[in-house]
Amino acid sequence: MKKILWVAALWALPSMAEACDGPARGWVADLGLHVIAGGYQQRLGCHAVLQGSVGLYVPWTVNDNVLGLGVEGRSGDIAGAMLRVRAFWYPFGEAPSGLWVSPFAQVGVVQGSRAITRYGSAAALGVAAGYTFRLGARWLLAAGAGPQFHRASVGGSTESPGFSRLGLHVDLNVVYRF
């Protein structure tokens, strides 16, 4: 039995090394559920990737109650800018492609309007699971989803147009590696 395991491990090593080959850095277009952002990612070996992005933040499911994911009877809109930091862990050592799990944190500034426009802050913590597909030697497409705690405070309050809730996080990243 030990010989079979050794043969299987030796057979897997070349394919794992091949999956980890290629450029370790990349430019990221983060096209998630609430953000449109650009950023940078760095592979940290065959099991991990670190990513940072900055961009526009518009929680449209909260603003417009898309597919019942928002809050009924909301009035007003909220929008702003955000900074997101996240790590991707690839359990099978195929970074930057393959199956992954990714915790993230983001912070931002927002403005919201009801009767008047006010300013405030937004933050989110969450985790997602997904898969990154290779689209040739330099391009990657990552898709995933998971839960997040999402909060926006406008004028010092989470009352509408602000909010504080557990919700769905959806990822769609396009990466150009260099």
Steps between C-alpha positions, in 0.01 A plus 500: 500500500786739583646447152170594339484822705861589409435437131183713516688781678786495250253497211318804645813710563568599136139605444499702826827673406364575153184655647712728718727607213455822312493863605455554873352853473187629338269796442148432625159620382267429795143493368318378811144542620553844660831623359673585176869518587852466372794359684806283526558140602812308596538123514672387822592144401268233364241526780442872548431826318473844662285764330421866557260724308347846507185611322138607489257367758127491420298241697234468230325202660447717809413816307256333260401174679615291201358146508375556855856531636449858617274661756133555415382860504845659483522855383820671398823389345847435634829501308867563559853367471661195661828327572499117518771262619465125468689175497423200281592155629527220241474169691631292208808718440397626156523876562404717324244267341272232637275473805543770768369639828543874562443712812483875438461836672404831345456858618373806321342841501142549384237762440132434538194701416148504633378854551857634506842357410716381788839332521624202695691174494452144383666172593462131423649174621436172326620180346438349157573173326544462128711396207754678280519396134808553281420675173835451330846568641429845646125537561295365793127508574391446862141453618372430851248585770453496875363688803605846613412738781440833331453839671465858381456790739379829352494811717587281800206262453431165336136606445403540134688579282757322722472132595654222705436140396623157405479446127631326192842573354560417131843508333594543138869582444689529174878490539778580253825342626838655427 
